[in-house]
Amino acid sequence: MRISPEKLLPPLQKIDLITCDIDGTLLSNKGLADENLDILADFIRRHNIPFTIASGRSLEGLTKVAHRLQLADYPLIGDNGAVVYSNVTDAEILYEELLFAPQTGTAVAQLTAAYGSHLENLILPYTFPSNMNTQTGEAALAPQKYSVDLLKAIYIYKVLRFAAANNIASSYASSHRERAFAPHALWEVEYLTDDLATTYVPLDFAAFSRLPVYKIFLLTDEKHSEQKEVFDQISAWLAPLAQELNIIRYGSYMLDIMLKNVDKSKGVIFLQKHSPYRHIAAIGDALNDLGMLKAADISGCVANAQAELFAWTDFHASGSYNAGVLEFLKFLLRENYL
């Protein structure tokens, strides 16, 4: 455990709310079946700790975790900060950011007429020669012809199609549920399906472009744990949209796509400015938690956190997963911040 006292709040200013990442912080690969969650839930309840969750999960997944811990009705941060909900009971949307404005104009019809209903004949700029044989289009896309929102929809849809064709589990968050873009064995793993819509609905580009989409998620399985060529291609395609999209790549096995400047810090800052929860503590384990940890008044990381987080956090737990979370709560109580 390491503490940086110079960063902590003055003793008279109490922490109003603690936000905790779910996967990798609160939950191990045991998921909601982890018996240690009962110990944590009991501690939160006995000490009346203002505890909530901030996650890449959508509302369904947030709700299941909140119920498992029997959390009180505090705001929830979902889809990596793209949505803030009032509480688990009412689930009123307090704040949201879409990846692109839903498309309803004639440009979508013109695109599908030219390139196919799944844009299968469209070649994106910066397509590597090794991937050209998977494309049958006559020419690359001319980006200047389309609005920024339509371009984002085009690129994201093509990325989802490409990932699925290369055996990468792909999903999108829309209408407050995580939804599989294509069938994949990983979507049958229980701890990954806590937040997943149970019915798979295939989408052509026109249908996808009309959706309110918050976040994209790509994940490889153990057999295909490193797909560097595929992830390099995806990164090359998305590079021209770097001013519009927040792309978080975890090596060559996982990738998140959100709107530019959207991460969990958005949810924390929104609550600090527009709710009674002005002073917030946060704990996490991964790069997608970094914004939240920087925005928090007091930050912590669990022992299994990615190395980059240790330089940015005030408290380093000696325990992993929810054992580390429990350490963080005990520290806040001991130091009179709760």
Salt bridges, closest charged atoms under 4 A:
ASP21 OD1 - LYS264 NZ 2.78
ASP23 OD1 - ARG57 NH2 2.64
ASP38 OD1 - ARG68 NH1 2.78
ASP42 OD1 - ARG45 NH2 3.57
ASP42 OD2 - ARG46 NE 2.73
ASP149 OD1 - LYS152 NZ 3.57
GLU178 OE1 - LYS215 NZ 3.55
ASP194 OD2 - ARG57 NH1 3.46
ASP221 OD1 - HIS224 ND1 2.94
ASP232 OD2 - LYS228 NZ 2.68
ASP232 OD1 - ARG249 NH2 2.88
GLU244 OE1 - LYS152 NZ 3.78
ASP289 OD1 - LYS264 NZ 2.47
ASP297 OD1 - HIS279 ND1 3.83
GLU335 OE2 - ARG334 NE 3.85
